[in-house]
Amino acid sequence: MNATPEENSDSSDQVAELLRNVVVVLVDPQGALNIGSVCRAMMNFGFGELRLVAPQVDYLGDEGRRMAVKAAPLLEGARQYADLAAALADCSLALGTTRRFGKYREDFLHPHEAASYLLPQAVKGRVALVFGREDHGLYTAELDLCQRFITIPTRDELPSMNLAQAVSLCLYAVAQEAAANAGLQRAGRKLASHRELESLYAHMRRSLLAIGFLDPQNPDHILHTFRRIFGRAGLNPREVKILHGMMRSIDWVDSERRRREGEGSDD
């Protein structure tokens, strides 16, 4: 049975609502042509919010507008941020793209898998797709702010992709997934916000350094692993509060130990 016009309209509205919650973030973009092309791709697939972290070029000039074509209003409305943390402050989930593999870069999602992972959270609030520099991509410290990683499988002869092309592939995958799942319900698991997660990681850093669990010369070595573990788990606000409580208990035990050691030294 074919869908009625009213059903098709409802489905389109649901897809549009989902995609409104997916923001595209470009970190230190260096080319106006690429930024304009990203805007065009965003409009092609129904995305409406672009965030630029410290853009290195005048993207509102002729080159950017020429590539954006009818997406010029989206280009003009792009919001600028000083750093990635500020750009992600209102997002409950961020997926960062990378082509490099290594100790802190593992458990990758392909674009269609990322779309399936991302959209259930877009039902409940803002989520982000984060893309790095044309020449160096995202640094490890920036990937730390993302819960999961996306990689696009390419041939070894030329593994890196043009920024705008990579964005287009990811947006296409998300748009297709949104169209296939227009009836996603709002019930379900709500993830902790970016601010809540960063507050937890800062608390963990202080507490675990204080008890000697982290190497003072390289505390991020283990913290990278915690970020990956909790990123895969998808912590909700209640779970973050429980982990804060555990850290506070560690803080208290450590302070009592230090107090007793201080009293002992006075004898």
Residue pairs with C-beta under 8 A, 6 or more apart in sequence:
3 11
10 182
11 179
11 182
11 183
12 182
14 182
14 183
14 184
15 46
15 175
15 178
15 179
15 182
16 46
18 119
18 122
18 123
18 178
18 182
18 184
19 45
19 46
19 47
19 48
19 122
19 174
19 175
19 178
20 48
20 49
21 122
21 123
21 125
21 126
21 127
22 47
22 49
22 118
22 122
22 126
22 127
22 128
22 129
22 174
23 49
23 50
23 51
23 91
23 126
23 127
23 128
23 129
24 38
24 42
24 47
24 49
24 50
24 51
24 128
24 129
24 131
24 167
24 171
25 51
25 52
25 53
25 84
25 87
25 88
25 94
25 128
25 129
25 130
25 131
26 35
26 38
26 50
26 51
26 52
26 53
26 55
26 131
26 163
27 53
27 54
27 84
27 130
27 131
27 132
27 133
27 138
27 142
28 53
28 54
28 55
28 56
28 132
28 133
29 35
29 52
29 55
29 56
29 57
29 59
29 133
29 134
29 163
30 56
30 57
30 133
30 134
30 135
31 57
31 134
31 163
32 57
32 58
32 59
32 61
32 63
32 64
32 67
33 63
33 64
33 66
33 67
33 164
34 67
34 134
34 162
34 163
34 164
35 52
35 55
35 57
35 59
35 64
35 67
35 75
35 78
36 59
36 63
36 64
36 65
36 66
36 67
36 68
36 71
36 75
37 67
37 68
37 164
37 168
38 50
38 163
38 164
38 167
39 50
39 64
39 67
39 68
39 71
39 72
39 74
39 75
39 78
40 67
40 68
40 69
40 70
40 71
41 164
41 167
41 168
41 171
42 48
42 50
42 71
42 74
42 167
42 171
43 70
43 71
43 74
44 168
44 171
45 168
45 171
45 172
45 174
45 175
46 175
46 178
47 171
47 174
47 175
48 74
49 79
50 74
50 75
50 77
50 78
50 79
51 78
51 79
51 80
51 81
51 87
51 128
52 59
52 78
52 79
52 80
52 81
53 80
53 81
53 82
53 83
53 84
53 86
53 87
54 80
54 81
54 82
54 83
55 80
58 64
59 75
59 78
60 75
60 76
64 75
65 72
65 75
67 164
68 74
68 75
81 87
84 130
84 142
84 145
85 145
85 194
85 198
87 128
88 94
88 128
88 130
88 145
88 194
89 194
89 195
90 125
90 126
90 193
90 194
91 125
91 126
91 127
91 128
91 193
91 194
92 121
92 124
92 125
92 126
92 127
92 190
92 191
92 192
92 193
92 194
93 118
93 121
93 127
93 128
93 147
93 191
93 234
94 127
94 128
94 129
94 130
94 145
94 146
94 147
94 194
95 109
95 114
95 117
95 118
95 127
95 128
95 129
95 130
95 146
95 147
95 148
95 149
95 150
96 130
96 132
96 138
96 142
96 143
96 145
96 146
96 148
96 149
96 150
97 129
97 130
97 131
97 132
97 137
97 138
97 149
97 150
97 151
97 152
97 166
97 170
98 105
98 108
98 132
98 137
98 138
98 143
98 149
98 150
98 151
99 137
99 151
99 152
99 154
99 159
99 160
99 161
100 137
103 224
104 140
104 143
104 144
104 224
104 228
105 140
105 143
105 149
106 149
106 228
107 148
107 149
107 228
107 232
108 149
108 150
108 151
109 117
109 148
109 149
109 150
109 151
110 150
110 151
110 152
110 153
111 150
111 152
111 169
111 170
111 172
111 173
111 174
112 173
112 176
112 177
114 129
114 148
114 150
114 170
114 173
114 174
115 170
115 173
115 174
115 176
115 177
115 178
116 177
117 148
118 127
118 129
118 174
119 174
119 177
119 178
119 181
119 184
120 184
120 188
120 189
121 127
121 191
122 178
123 184
123 185
123 186
123 188
124 186
124 188
124 190
124 191
125 190
129 150
129 167
129 170
129 171
129 174
130 138
130 142
130 145
130 146
131 138
131 163
131 166
131 167
132 138
132 139
132 142
134 162
134 163
138 146
140 224
143 149
144 220
144 223
144 224
144 227
145 194
145 198
146 231
147 197
147 230
147 231
147 232
147 234
148 231
148 232
150 170
152 161
152 166
152 169
152 170
154 160
154 161
161 169
189 234
189 236
190 236
190 237
191 234
191 235
191 236
192 200
192 235
192 236
192 237
192 239
192 240
193 237
196 237
196 240
197 230
197 235
197 240
199 240
199 244
200 230
200 235
200 240
200 243
200 244
200 247
201 223
201 226
201 227
203 244
203 247
204 223
204 226
204 243
204 247
205 214
205 219
205 223
207 247
207 250
207 251
207 254
208 214
208 219
208 222
208 250
209 216
209 219
210 251
210 254
211 250
211 254
213 222
214 221
214 222
214 223
215 221
215 222
233 239
235 243
